[in-house]
Amino acid sequence: MDKVNDALKAYANLKRPFACIDMEAVDWNIEMVNRLTVDKKIRIATKSVRSVELLRYIAEQLTNHGGWMTYDCEETQFLLERGFDDLLIGYPQLEKAAIVLLIPYIANGAKVIFMVDSEEQVGLLHRIGEAFDVKIEICLDINLSTDYKLLYFGTQRSSLKKLDDVRELIQKLQVYSFVEVVGVMGYEAQIAGVADIPAAKWQKPIIRALKLHSEKKVDLYRKAAVHEIRKAFPAVRFVNGGGSGSIEFTCRAEEVSEVTIGSAFYFPALFSRYNNAPFEPATFFALRVTRKPDAQIAVCHGGGYVASGAPGIDKSPVPVWPKHLTLLANEGAGEVQTPVYDKEKSLSIGDTVFFRHAKAGELCEQFNELHARRGDRYVKTFKTYRGDGACFL
């Protein structure tokens, strides 16, 4: 309740809706990341932050910051123009014009690494590198998902699902002289990206068993794949793994040199479904109550900020203050108005309701700025990518 009163005081004069960030919670989350990662380097996932100033703030507080993971060529250029370096583009890029725009930065010494898992992706990069006489650095993305035949546990992303797939691509890469393999990524999505406490409670023991079994397979495959890749490409300088949902597991892997972390800094609602996550919610958005059609129904203006992924209640924003509020099952979070069920009949027209977004950086696509506070003191605003006039994907 103290935090809510602090927020209401700090933001008393702001126009609703607004997005806000608790800097004391951010600092706590950064400290927890520093403790959990021990000696691993930390590559910040920019998509989970989406604010240039906050990216810089987080990096300065990390004891072992090791670069950035971006999500698009245009975003990468946007950050390069602002002095960022060591940018691993986390997803394959096939827009030739966008890739070409990064070549001058690479030629001038900037570290930009492209993610690949197929010969088609490599071939395009090779041809661009050859045309400009620039060697392009690449990272091989291996698929750590577990295929149980009746159930595919993980994500359908990389085509490098088996050791034979890795060996086959290694052989094909030998003819591409304008690319250089400098990294390996093995993202254990089924561990880092699947909540321990699902929306359907009956799934909990199943997910726990699947995760434990999958951890063993991840360990074996990633170690073997990294060994094969290092043997073929001695220039490999990093092995990337993990995410905010698997920090401890990934940091135990000897072959992993760096961990990608993003969501932990904001700690959105979806991550409250993870066991043993020692983080604090840091980002919220606030809506004004504008209607009371019923004593137990309050209607807020705005709020339709639903997260990406498979549709489900876990992707909806969560009303967190007052505590007794819930979304209506047949309406959810609406584009321009969001009704909530007010069990205690406590809300009046004009009141404020605070929500947590399900995911981290996606909230920043809805607002131009995040209003920061420390305790009950308003600190400043942080511009989001949107506030900087930028939109990627």
Summary of the structure (lengths in Angstrom):
residues: 393
radius of gyration: 22.2
end to end distance: 38.0
largest distance: 71.3
contacts: 1329
relative contact order: 0.16
helix: 36%
strand: 26%
